[in-house]
């Protein structure tokens, strides 16, 4: 009987540890880690799952006929990576480069049509990685934000200050950026085509 009660105690311990592990997993699923950064005096956050690395701003090659929010491209270990100026993407003017200006390298998810694309995001300064529970993220405001509402995933409050959690898929929508680029550079194309037709 002693061995039977010993195995039951072991079984209870396993069950308790399994419950603890499950609780930790659920807590991890209900919270996430976010990289916070400053842009135009506002604090923003991006989920860290897509972030590959953070590099110092520099060695940027400008590309002609690109939308104003594409600052250029960088060579990242042999790969050409476009760099998006988030301030310009938000319609708030071009980011002025300072000592703390950084480029956050993000790996966008791949789709059936194209493989994963690395995109650099230019920010004024990188702050820190913070844990934000899902319950602490409120829905984005329907008005009053300085950026498009669809760019905002939610608003989180930490240390008495709001952090704007960005919707990466909308902010860095490759399809939308390509369409904007074609619209901006395509504005001259119809005149050129009509000149060739006459």
CORPEZI-V413766 format. One record per residue. RES is the residue in one small letter. SS is DSSP state (h for helix, s for strand, l for the rest). PSI is psi in radians with two decimals (* if undefined). NEAR is the number of other C-alpha atoms within 12 Angstrom. Layout:
BEGIN
res:RES ss:SS psi:PSI near:NEAR
res:RES ss:SS psi:PSI near:NEAR
END
This chain:
BEGIN
res:x ss:l psi:-0.57 near:7
res:x ss:h psi:-0.71 near:8
res:x ss:h psi:-0.59 near:9
res:x ss:h psi:-0.77 near:10
res:x ss:h psi:-0.52 near:11
res:x ss:h psi:-0.71 near:12
res:x ss:h psi:-0.55 near:13
res:x ss:h psi:-0.69 near:14
res:x ss:h psi:-0.69 near:14
res:x ss:h psi:-0.68 near:14
res:x ss:h psi:-0.70 near:14
res:x ss:h psi:-0.69 near:14
res:x ss:h psi:-0.78 near:14
res:x ss:h psi:-0.75 near:14
res:x ss:h psi:-0.73 near:14
res:x ss:h psi:-0.72 near:14
res:x ss:h psi:-0.63 near:14
res:x ss:h psi:-0.71 near:14
res:x ss:h psi:-0.73 near:14
res:x ss:h psi:-0.75 near:14
res:x ss:h psi:-0.72 near:14
res:x ss:h psi:-0.72 near:14
res:x ss:h psi:-0.69 near:14
res:x ss:h psi:-0.72 near:14
res:x ss:h psi:-0.79 near:14
res:x ss:h psi:-0.69 near:15
res:x ss:h psi:-0.70 near:18
res:x ss:h psi:-0.65 near:16
res:x ss:h psi:-0.51 near:16
res:x ss:h psi:-0.05 near:17
res:x ss:s psi:2.82 near:20
res:x ss:s psi:2.86 near:26
res:x ss:s psi:2.41 near:24
res:x ss:s psi:2.44 near:32
res:x ss:s psi:2.18 near:34
res:x ss:s psi:2.54 near:33
res:x ss:s psi:2.85 near:34
res:x ss:s psi:2.42 near:26
res:x ss:s psi:1.98 near:36
res:x ss:l psi:0.62 near:26
res:x ss:l psi:-0.16 near:16
res:x ss:s psi:2.62 near:25
res:x ss:s psi:2.22 near:28
res:x ss:s psi:2.87 near:40
res:x ss:s psi:2.53 near:41
res:x ss:s psi:2.44 near:43
res:x ss:s psi:2.42 near:33
res:x ss:h psi:-0.17 near:27
res:x ss:h psi:-0.59 near:18
res:x ss:h psi:-0.14 near:27
res:x ss:s psi:2.17 near:28
res:x ss:s psi:-0.79 near:22
res:x ss:s psi:2.98 near:21
res:x ss:s psi:2.24 near:29
res:x ss:s psi:2.79 near:26
res:x ss:s psi:2.53 near:24
res:x ss:l psi:2.35 near:32
res:x ss:l psi:2.94 near:23
res:x ss:l psi:0.84 near:17
res:x ss:l psi:2.30 near:26
res:x ss:s psi:2.09 near:18
res:x ss:l psi:2.51 near:21
res:x ss:l psi:2.18 near:19
res:x ss:l psi:2.72 near:14
res:x ss:l psi:0.50 near:21
res:x ss:l psi:2.73 near:25
res:x ss:l psi:2.71 near:29
res:x ss:l psi:-0.44 near:28
res:x ss:l psi:-0.12 near:34
res:x ss:s psi:1.83 near:36
res:x ss:s psi:-0.40 near:37
res:x ss:s psi:-2.74 near:29
res:x ss:s psi:2.72 near:31
res:x ss:s psi:2.76 near:31
res:x ss:s psi:1.92 near:21
res:x ss:s psi:1.67 near:23
res:x ss:l psi:0.83 near:8
res:x ss:l psi:-0.11 near:8
res:x ss:s psi:2.41 near:14
res:x ss:s psi:2.11 near:19
res:x ss:s psi:2.05 near:31
res:x ss:s psi:2.55 near:35
res:x ss:s psi:2.13 near:41
res:x ss:s psi:2.24 near:39
res:x ss:s psi:1.85 near:38
res:x ss:h psi:-0.66 near:39
res:x ss:h psi:-0.78 near:31
res:x ss:h psi:-0.65 near:25
res:x ss:h psi:-0.59 near:33
res:x ss:l psi:0.02 near:28
res:x ss:l psi:0.49 near:18
res:x ss:l psi:0.38 near:20
res:x ss:l psi:3.03 near:16
res:x ss:l psi:2.44 near:23
res:x ss:l psi:2.27 near:32
res:x ss:l psi:2.35 near:22
res:x ss:l psi:2.29 near:22
res:x ss:l psi:-3.09 near:15
res:x ss:l psi:-0.55 near:13
res:x ss:l psi:-0.02 near:22
res:x ss:l psi:2.30 near:27
res:x ss:s psi:2.84 near:33
res:x ss:s psi:2.10 near:39
res:x ss:s psi:2.09 near:39
res:x ss:s psi:2.13 near:36
res:x ss:s psi:2.37 near:32
res:x ss:s psi:1.93 near:27
res:x ss:s psi:2.53 near:27
res:x ss:l psi:2.54 near:21
res:x ss:l psi:2.63 near:15
res:x ss:l psi:-3.06 near:11
res:x ss:l psi:-0.59 near:7
res:x ss:l psi:-0.69 near:10
res:x ss:l psi:2.67 near:12
res:x ss:l psi:3.00 near:12
res:x ss:l psi:2.38 near:16
res:x ss:s psi:2.25 near:25
res:x ss:s psi:2.37 near:32
res:x ss:s psi:2.36 near:40
res:x ss:s psi:2.44 near:40
res:x ss:s psi:2.11 near:45
res:x ss:s psi:2.21 near:43
res:x ss:s psi:2.74 near:43
res:x ss:l psi:-0.81 near:31
res:x ss:s psi:2.49 near:32
res:x ss:s psi:2.36 near:31
res:x ss:s psi:-1.45 near:24
res:x ss:s psi:2.98 near:19
res:x ss:s psi:2.24 near:19
res:x ss:s psi:2.66 near:25
res:x ss:s psi:2.23 near:26
res:x ss:s psi:2.09 near:33
res:x ss:s psi:2.54 near:23
res:x ss:h psi:-0.60 near:24
res:x ss:h psi:-0.35 near:17
res:x ss:h psi:-0.08 near:20
res:x ss:s psi:2.06 near:27
res:x ss:s psi:2.75 near:20
res:x ss:l psi:2.67 near:22
res:x ss:l psi:2.64 near:25
res:x ss:l psi:2.57 near:21
res:x ss:l psi:-0.24 near:17
res:x ss:l psi:2.91 near:12
res:x ss:l psi:-0.13 near:9
res:x ss:l psi:2.66 near:17
res:x ss:l psi:-0.07 near:22
res:x ss:l psi:2.93 near:30
res:x ss:l psi:2.36 near:23
res:x ss:h psi:-0.56 near:23
res:x ss:h psi:-0.22 near:24
res:x ss:h psi:-0.27 near:30
res:x ss:s psi:2.19 near:32
res:x ss:s psi:-0.60 near:29
res:x ss:s psi:3.11 near:31
res:x ss:s psi:2.19 near:31
res:x ss:s psi:2.52 near:34
res:x ss:s psi:2.17 near:24
res:x ss:s psi:2.34 near:21
res:x ss:l psi:0.68 near:9
res:x ss:l psi:0.20 near:7
res:x ss:s psi:2.51 near:12
res:x ss:s psi:2.46 near:21
res:x ss:s psi:2.24 near:33
res:x ss:s psi:1.99 near:40
res:x ss:s psi:2.06 near:40
res:x ss:s psi:2.57 near:34
res:x ss:l psi:1.68 near:25
res:x ss:h psi:-0.69 near:31
res:x ss:h psi:-0.55 near:24
res:x ss:h psi:-0.77 near:21
res:x ss:h psi:-0.74 near:33
res:x ss:l psi:0.59 near:37
res:x ss:l psi:1.91 near:22
res:x ss:h psi:-0.70 near:28
res:x ss:h psi:-0.78 near:16
res:x ss:h psi:-0.72 near:16
res:x ss:h psi:-0.68 near:25
res:x ss:h psi:-0.77 near:20
res:x ss:h psi:-0.74 near:15
res:x ss:h psi:-0.72 near:22
res:x ss:h psi:-0.72 near:22
res:x ss:h psi:-0.65 near:17
res:x ss:h psi:-0.79 near:17
res:x ss:h psi:-0.80 near:18
res:x ss:h psi:-0.41 near:19
res:x ss:h psi:-0.14 near:18
res:x ss:l psi:-0.49 near:14
res:x ss:l psi:-0.31 near:14
res:x ss:h psi:-0.81 near:15
res:x ss:h psi:-0.67 near:13
res:x ss:h psi:-0.71 near:13
res:x ss:h psi:-0.75 near:13
res:x ss:h psi:-0.68 near:12
res:x ss:h psi:-0.52 near:10
res:x ss:h psi:-0.68 near:10
res:x ss:h psi:-0.50 near:9
res:x ss:h psi:-0.50 near:8
res:x ss:l psi:* near:7
END
